[in-house]
């Protein structure tokens, strides 16, 4: 897939549809209103639940969904740059000035380098938390899984998830692996 946002729809503890908004609407639009009401549709990047307006035909539903999901980003449209202020000590500015390119470019390169070394952002971990909370907030072990998630104890999170029903263990372990690169959690998914 391209850089398009992806979504997942669950009914009870089972995946009903997964993919871009076009894929989701194509799969779910034919369902009855009662069946659609029983779904939990999540934005995979944020873990947040979204609600769609299913009225009209599938093309109309897709158009409304895309309009609903358009982000109002700041910064330069080409780069998606967002301007914020940061505070550094004089020695940090001196080092940045000596790097042979702009301070912003140097900082972006350093962040990209760190991100490539298996580090993860709080937003990525928060997305997994929101997915767990929405899909499994009432299940045994949820609180402990949450504590382990924020403590970066990936193996323990994977172990707890294995006791959950349906597609939850495989899906959440996959999301955890995508963020953390945890090999053990990936192995646990295959044992279920």
C-alpha positions in Angstrom: 0.0 0.0 0.0 1.0 3.6 -0.5 1.1 6.2 2.2 -2.7 6.1 2.5 -4.1 5.6 6.0 -5.2 2.1 6.9 -8.1 1.0 9.0 -9.3 -2.1 10.7 -12.9 -3.1 11.5 -13.6 -5.6 14.3 -16.9 -7.3 15.3 -16.6 -8.8 18.7 -13.0 -10.0 18.6 -12.7 -10.8 14.9 -11.4 -8.7 12.0 -14.1 -8.0 9.5 -12.2 -5.8 7.1 -8.7 -4.1 6.9 -7.2 -1.7 4.5 -7.6 1.8 3.0 -10.9 3.6 3.4 -11.9 2.5 -0.1 -11.4 -1.2 0.9 -13.2 -0.7 4.2 -16.2 1.0 2.6 -16.4 -1.6 -0.2 -16.4 -4.4 2.4 -18.7 -2.8 5.0 -21.2 -0.7 3.0 -23.3 -3.7 1.9 -23.9 -4.7 5.6 -27.2 -3.8 7.2 -27.4 -0.8 9.6 -27.5 -3.1 12.6 -24.4 -5.0 11.4 -22.6 -1.7 10.8 -23.5 -0.4 14.2 -21.9 -3.5 15.8 -18.5 -2.7 14.3 -15.5 -1.0 15.8 -13.6 0.8 13.1 -10.1 1.9 14.1 -7.5 4.2 12.4 -4.4 2.0 12.5 -2.0 4.9 12.8 -3.6 6.5 15.8 -5.6 3.6 17.3 -8.6 5.9 17.6 -12.1 4.8 16.8 -13.8 6.5 13.8 -17.4 6.7 12.8 -18.5 6.7 9.2 -21.6 8.0 7.5 -22.9 4.9 5.6 -25.8 6.7 3.8 -26.2 6.6 0.1 -24.2 4.4 -2.3 -20.7 3.2 -1.7 -19.1 5.9 -3.8 -20.9 8.6 -1.8 -19.9 6.9 1.5 -16.2 6.8 0.3 -16.3 10.5 -0.7 -17.8 11.5 2.7 -15.2 9.3 4.5 -12.3 10.8 2.7 -13.6 14.3 3.3 -13.9 13.4 7.0 -10.4 12.0 7.2 -8.6 14.9 5.4 -6.1 16.4 7.9 -5.6 20.1 8.1 -1.8 20.0 8.2 0.3 23.0 8.9 3.6 23.9 7.2 4.8 23.7 3.7 2.4 21.5 1.6 5.2 19.8 -0.3 7.1 18.6 2.7 4.4 18.5 5.3 6.7 20.6 7.6 5.3 21.8 10.8 7.0 24.8 12.5 7.5 24.6 16.2 10.0 26.2 18.6 12.7 24.2 20.3 15.1 25.4 23.0 18.7 24.4 22.9 21.8 25.4 24.8 24.4 27.6 23.0 26.8 24.6 22.6 24.0 22.7 20.8 23.4 25.6 18.4 27.2 25.8 17.8 27.3 22.1 17.0 24.3 22.4 14.7 25.8 25.4 12.9 29.0 23.4 12.2 27.2 20.5 10.4 27.3 22.1 7.0 23.5 22.2 6.5 20.6 23.9 8.2 19.8 23.1 11.8 16.4 21.8 10.8 17.9 19.5 8.2 20.4 18.2 10.7 17.8 17.6 13.3 15.5 15.8 10.8 18.4 13.6 9.8 19.3 12.7 13.4 15.6 11.9 14.2 15.4 9.7 11.0 18.6 7.9 12.0 17.3 7.2 15.5 14.0 6.1 14.2 15.8 3.6 12.0 17.6 2.1 15.0 14.4 0.5 16.4 13.3 3.3 18.6 9.7 4.1 18.7 7.6 7.2 19.3 5.2 7.8 22.1 2.5 8.3 19.5 3.1 4.8 18.1 2.8 3.2 21.6 -0.3 5.3 22.3 -1.9 4.0 19.1 -1.4 0.4 20.4 -2.8 1.5 23.7 -5.9 2.9 22.1 -6.4 -0.2 20.0 -6.1 -2.4 23.1 -8.4 -0.2 25.1 -11.1 -0.1 22.5 -10.9 -3.8 21.6 -9.9 -5.4 24.9 -10.4 -2.9 27.7 -12.6 -5.3 29.6 -10.5 -8.4 29.1 -8.4 -10.1 31.9 -4.9 -8.8 31.9 -5.7 -5.5 30.1 -4.3 -3.3 32.9 -1.1 -5.4 33.2 -0.7 -5.4 29.4 -1.0 -1.6 29.5 1.6 -1.2 32.2 4.0 -3.5 30.4 3.4 -1.7 27.1 4.5 1.6 28.6 7.4 0.0 30.4 8.6 -1.3 27.0 8.4 -4.9 28.2 7.4 -6.3 24.8 7.8 -10.0 25.7 5.4 -9.7 28.6 2.8 -7.8 26.5 3.0 -10.5 23.9 2.5 -13.2 26.6 -0.6 -11.4 28.0 -2.1 -10.9 24.6 -2.0 -14.7 23.9 -4.8 -15.2 26.4 -7.2 -12.9 24.6 -9.9 -14.2 22.2 -10.3 -14.2 18.4 -8.1 -12.2 16.2 -6.9 -9.9 19.0 -3.6 -11.7 19.8 -2.4 -11.9 16.3 -3.5 -8.4 15.3 -2.1 -6.6 18.4 1.2 -8.6 18.3 1.5 -7.6 14.7 1.0 -3.9 15.6 3.4 -4.2 18.5 6.0 -5.9 16.2 5.6 -3.2 13.6 6.4 -0.5 16.2 9.0 -2.2 18.3 10.6 -4.8 16.1 10.1 -7.3 18.9 11.1 -10.7 17.6 9.7 -12.6 20.7 6.2 -11.1 20.3 6.3 -12.2 16.6 7.1 -15.8 17.7 4.3 -15.7 20.2 1.8 -14.8 17.4 2.7 -18.0 15.6 2.1 -20.2 18.7 -1.5 -19.1 19.0 
